[in-house]
Amino acid sequence: MKIIVCLKQVPDTAHVKLDPVTHTLKREGVAAIINPFDLFALEAALRLREQVGGAIHVLSMGPPQAAEAIKEAIGYGVDEGLLLSDRAFAGADTWATTAALAAGVRQMGGADLIICGKQAVDGDTAQVGPGLAMRLGLPQVAFVKGWREVAAGHLVVERQMDDGFDVVRLPLPGLITVVREVGEPRPPSLKGKMRAKKYQVPMAGAAVLGLSEAQVGLAGSFTQVVEVFAPQASGQRQMIEAPAQEAGRLVIDYLVRDQAIRVGS
């Protein structure tokens, strides 16, 4: 089985702060790490390879320094990696990101199974995995917590739900996103770390992937983050006492009115 794991290098959220003037994340001096949910995806891939054999490839998009995330993945036992890096990719929303990742998957020759973490801790959209499956025309199951059967043409997985879990048969090739219950990430091995030190991460830009600049980055995005801000705690509160349906309507009215005041000010 050939598995591609998509991973992202993100700022360590334990140390992220907002610039009060520019309202953007302060990245200077903040350590970059592999998105924690992507480590669960990597662990799932390693367990599947132990069960049925095959190869694991990692795919990431980011600036050149994101190559360190791929090298770190090599240390866990990944076979090969590819970094999509190009100034044209900057400012990409999830739509433009999946366009680049889908081209990257094709560049790598496809896979029997693509595994993504359920979401990234910096964006928290949980859209990239399903969006990538859509781009590639693959069936997908989100929020996978484990699997029951692995066969040549399908995977039987357990999908986490609010009230338990569903058992779903996923035809292969396909894509899954995983939650932490899939398994605690193992530490990298000494052999893997030694290989990672020597590993030269291959990189590909938009031209290599056959993408125009209009398809990727900010130019290829339908959405744009206008402002990021930390909410100010005012200490003000309002008690609403009413039947559930009426209370819900009053809360919505209050939030809409509060937002209108913010915009007007």
Backbone torsions as a table, in degrees:
resi	resn	phi	psi	omega
1	MET	NA	130.7	174.6
2	LYS	-98.3	124.9	-177.3
3	ILE	-118.7	133.3	171.0
4	ILE	-111.7	126.4	176.1
5	VAL	-106.2	124.5	175.8
6	CYS	-90.8	127.9	178.1
7	LEU	-135.1	158.4	-176.8
8	LYS	-131.6	140.0	172.9
9	GLN	-90.1	126.7	-175.6
10	VAL	-128.8	161.0	173.4
11	PRO	-67.7	146.3	175.4
12	ASP	-66.1	108.3	-172.9
13	THR	-65.5	-15.0	178.4
14	ALA	-69.6	-17.2	-175.5
15	HIS	-125.5	11.0	-177.8
16	VAL	-79.6	136.6	175.3
17	LYS	-132.3	159.1	178.3
18	LEU	-99.6	138.9	174.1
19	ASP	-75.0	120.0	-176.4
20	PRO	-66.9	-17.7	-178.7
21	VAL	-91.6	-51.8	-176.3
22	THR	-88.3	-15.2	-178.9
23	HIS	59.9	32.7	175.4
24	THR	-118.9	164.9	179.3
25	LEU	-68.5	136.9	172.5
26	LYS	-82.0	107.1	-177.9
27	ARG	-97.0	-18.1	-179.3
28	GLU	-65.2	127.5	177.8
29	GLY	78.4	3.9	179.2
30	VAL	-100.7	127.0	-178.0
31	ALA	-64.4	142.4	175.4
32	ALA	-99.2	135.7	-178.1
33	ILE	-132.8	165.3	170.6
34	ILE	-70.8	134.0	176.7
35	ASN	-48.3	122.0	-174.4
36	PRO	-53.2	-38.4	179.8
37	PHE	-67.3	-25.9	178.0
38	ASP	-73.4	-23.3	174.4
39	LEU	-67.5	-32.8	175.0
40	PHE	-68.4	-36.7	175.9
41	ALA	-63.2	-40.9	179.1
42	LEU	-64.9	-41.9	178.4
43	GLU	-63.6	-41.0	178.0
44	ALA	-60.1	-42.4	179.3
45	ALA	-63.5	-42.3	179.8
46	LEU	-62.8	-40.2	179.7
47	ARG	-68.6	-38.0	177.7
48	LEU	-65.9	-40.8	178.9
49	ARG	-64.1	-39.0	176.9
50	GLU	-62.9	-31.3	-176.6
51	GLN	-81.4	-42.3	-172.8
52	VAL	-123.8	-3.4	-178.3
53	GLY	81.9	178.8	178.4
54	GLY	118.4	-157.4	-175.9
55	ALA	-136.0	149.2	178.9
56	ILE	-117.5	128.0	174.7
57	HIS	-118.2	147.1	175.8
58	VAL	-115.1	145.8	-179.4
59	LEU	-130.6	132.0	179.6
60	SER	-142.1	157.1	174.4
61	MET	-126.0	133.4	-179.4
62	GLY	169.7	-176.4	176.7
63	PRO	-68.0	168.9	-177.0
64	PRO	-52.9	-33.3	-179.0
65	GLN	-67.3	-14.4	176.7
66	ALA	-68.2	-10.7	174.4
67	ALA	-58.5	-27.6	178.8
68	GLU	-64.0	-32.2	177.9
69	ALA	-66.5	-39.5	178.4
70	ILE	-68.2	-40.2	178.0
71	LYS	-64.0	-36.3	176.6
72	GLU	-63.5	-40.0	178.3
73	ALA	-64.5	-36.4	175.4
74	ILE	-58.6	-37.1	178.4
75	GLY	-62.6	-25.8	177.8
76	TYR	-80.3	-11.9	179.1
77	GLY	118.3	11.3	177.6
78	VAL	-69.6	146.9	-177.3
79	ASP	-80.9	-50.5	-177.1
80	GLU	-143.8	163.5	178.8
81	GLY	-145.7	163.7	176.4
82	LEU	-145.2	131.0	177.0
83	LEU	-108.2	125.5	174.0
84	LEU	-91.5	111.4	-174.7
85	SER	-139.0	123.1	-177.8
86	ASP	-166.5	138.6	177.5
87	ARG	-57.8	-27.3	-179.8
88	ALA	-66.2	-19.1	-179.4
89	PHE	-80.8	-11.0	-174.7
90	ALA	-62.5	141.7	176.9
91	GLY	79.4	12.1	-176.0
92	ALA	-68.9	136.2	169.0
93	ASP	-87.8	-171.8	-175.8
94	THR	-67.0	-30.1	178.3
95	TRP	-65.2	-49.9	-179.8
96	ALA	-69.6	-33.0	177.9
97	THR	-62.9	-45.0	-179.1
98	THR	-67.8	-27.6	175.9
99	ALA	-62.9	-45.0	179.5
100	ALA	-68.5	-43.6	-178.5
101	LEU	-64.8	-39.6	178.4
102	ALA	-62.1	-41.1	176.5
103	ALA	-64.9	-36.1	177.3
104	GLY	-64.7	-41.3	177.6
105	VAL	-60.9	-43.4	178.5
106	ARG	-64.2	-39.0	178.6
107	GLN	-61.2	-32.1	-179.3
108	MET	-86.4	2.9	177.1
109	GLY	86.1	15.2	179.7
110	GLY	75.1	-175.7	-178.0
111	ALA	-157.8	160.2	172.3
112	ASP	-73.8	-34.8	-178.0
113	LEU	-146.3	132.9	173.3
114	ILE	-109.4	133.0	-178.7
115	ILE	-122.6	130.6	176.8
116	CYS	-126.2	152.6	167.8
117	GLY	-67.6	157.8	-174.0
118	LYS	-63.9	-29.3	179.3
119	GLN	-166.7	167.8	175.4
120	ALA	-99.9	143.0	-175.6
121	VAL	-74.0	-13.4	177.9
122	ASP	-90.9	-33.0	-179.7
123	GLY	-101.4	-36.2	177.2
124	ASP	58.3	28.9	-177.9
125	THR	-87.5	-29.9	-174.8
126	ALA	60.1	27.0	-176.8
127	GLN	-101.1	-22.6	-170.3
128	VAL	-67.2	-44.4	179.7
129	GLY	-58.8	-58.6	177.5
130	PRO	-59.8	-36.8	179.0
131	GLY	-65.0	-37.9	178.3
132	LEU	-66.3	-41.5	177.8
133	ALA	-60.3	-41.7	178.4
134	MET	-62.1	-44.5	-179.9
135	ARG	-59.6	-36.5	-175.8
136	LEU	-92.7	-4.5	-178.5
137	GLY	68.6	35.1	-176.9
138	LEU	-107.8	147.6	170.7
139	PRO	-68.9	150.4	-177.9
140	GLN	-145.9	152.8	173.6
141	VAL	-131.5	126.1	-179.5
142	ALA	-96.2	158.3	173.6
143	PHE	60.9	44.0	179.2
144	VAL	-76.3	132.2	179.8
145	LYS	-108.2	-5.4	179.5
146	GLY	168.8	-179.0	179.0
147	TRP	-139.8	155.8	-178.7
148	ARG	-109.7	-27.6	-175.4
149	GLU	-149.9	137.7	175.7
150	VAL	-125.8	117.6	179.7
151	ALA	-128.4	174.3	-176.6
152	ALA	-62.1	-35.0	-174.9
153	GLY	-112.2	0.5	-179.6
154	HIS	-160.5	167.5	177.7
155	LEU	-134.9	128.9	176.4
156	VAL	-100.6	116.0	-172.3
157	VAL	-119.8	162.2	172.8
158	GLU	-106.1	119.8	-178.2
159	ARG	-100.6	121.0	-178.2
160	GLN	-67.4	133.7	177.3
161	MET	-127.9	169.0	-179.5
162	ASP	-63.0	-31.7	-175.2
163	ASP	-112.9	24.4	179.9
164	GLY	140.8	-132.2	177.2
165	PHE	-152.5	153.6	174.6
166	ASP	-99.2	151.6	171.1
167	VAL	-104.9	120.4	-172.4
168	VAL	-126.4	135.6	174.8
169	ARG	-94.6	117.1	-177.7
170	LEU	-105.9	116.1	174.6
171	PRO	-65.0	147.8	177.0
172	LEU	-111.2	144.8	3.2
173	PRO	-69.8	149.4	-178.2
174	GLY	-157.8	-175.4	-177.6
175	LEU	-137.2	141.7	173.4
176	ILE	-131.2	149.9	166.1
177	THR	-112.3	145.1	-171.5
178	VAL	-120.3	155.0	175.4
179	VAL	-107.6	173.1	-173.3
180	ARG	-63.3	-25.4	-178.5
181	GLU	-66.0	-9.5	179.4
182	VAL	-67.8	-21.2	177.0
183	GLY	147.7	140.1	179.1
184	GLU	-69.2	129.6	-179.8
185	PRO	-60.1	136.5	177.6
186	ARG	-81.2	161.1	174.8
187	PRO	-75.6	153.8	175.8
188	PRO	-65.2	151.9	-179.6
189	SER	-88.3	159.7	177.3
190	LEU	-63.6	-41.1	178.3
191	LYS	-62.1	-41.8	179.4
192	GLY	-65.2	-41.1	178.9
193	LYS	-62.4	-39.2	179.5
194	MET	-66.0	-40.5	178.0
195	ARG	-67.4	-38.4	-178.6
196	ALA	-61.9	-35.7	-179.7
197	LYS	-61.2	-34.3	-177.2
198	LYS	-94.3	-10.5	-172.5
199	TYR	-71.9	129.1	176.4
200	GLN	-97.5	113.5	-175.0
201	VAL	-75.7	120.5	175.5
202	PRO	-70.0	143.2	179.9
203	MET	-125.6	151.3	178.3
204	ALA	-141.3	136.4	177.3
205	GLY	-103.1	-175.2	-176.2
206	ALA	-59.4	-42.3	-177.4
207	ALA	-63.4	-43.1	179.1
208	VAL	-62.3	-35.5	-177.9
209	LEU	-82.7	-4.5	-180.0
210	GLY	76.3	28.3	-178.8
211	LEU	-110.9	142.1	174.1
212	SER	-86.8	160.8	179.0
213	GLU	-65.4	-21.2	178.3
214	ALA	-73.6	-15.1	-177.8
215	GLN	-93.8	-15.1	-171.1
216	VAL	-126.9	173.4	175.3
217	GLY	59.9	-154.8	-178.5
218	LEU	-62.9	-36.9	-178.9
219	ALA	-64.3	-31.8	-178.3
220	GLY	-95.6	10.0	-176.2
221	SER	-99.5	141.1	176.1
222	PHE	-91.2	-16.7	-179.4
223	THR	-126.2	157.4	-179.8
224	GLN	-147.2	136.1	176.9
225	VAL	-77.2	114.8	-178.2
226	VAL	-84.7	-39.3	-177.0
227	GLU	-155.0	142.1	172.3
228	VAL	-121.8	130.1	-178.3
229	PHE	-145.8	153.9	174.7
230	ALA	-90.9	125.4	-179.3
231	PRO	-62.7	138.4	179.4
232	GLN	-89.1	127.0	178.5
233	ALA	-78.7	118.4	-177.6
234	SER	-97.0	-20.2	-178.0
235	GLY	82.2	-5.1	179.3
236	GLN	-79.7	144.8	178.5
237	ARG	-146.8	156.8	179.2
238	GLN	-136.8	127.1	179.6
239	MET	-90.9	129.8	176.9
240	ILE	-115.2	119.7	178.5
241	GLU	-118.1	109.6	-177.9
242	ALA	-167.4	163.8	172.8
243	PRO	-55.5	155.1	-171.4
244	ALA	-52.4	-48.1	-176.8
245	GLN	-65.7	-41.8	178.9
246	GLU	-68.5	-39.3	179.3
247	ALA	-62.5	-39.2	178.5
248	GLY	-61.9	-43.3	179.2
249	ARG	-64.0	-40.0	-179.6
250	LEU	-66.2	-37.6	178.3
251	VAL	-64.6	-44.4	179.2
252	ILE	-62.4	-44.0	178.5
253	ASP	-59.7	-41.1	-179.4
254	TYR	-65.0	-44.5	-178.3
255	LEU	-66.0	-40.9	178.8
256	VAL	-64.5	-42.6	179.6
257	ARG	-65.5	-40.2	-179.9
258	ASP	-64.8	-41.0	179.1
259	GLN	-66.3	-39.0	179.1
260	ALA	-63.0	-37.6	178.0
261	ILE	-65.9	-40.2	179.7
262	ARG	-63.5	-44.5	-179.3
263	VAL	-65.1	-41.8	-179.3
264	GLY	-65.3	-32.1	-179.7
265	SER	-78.5	NA	NA
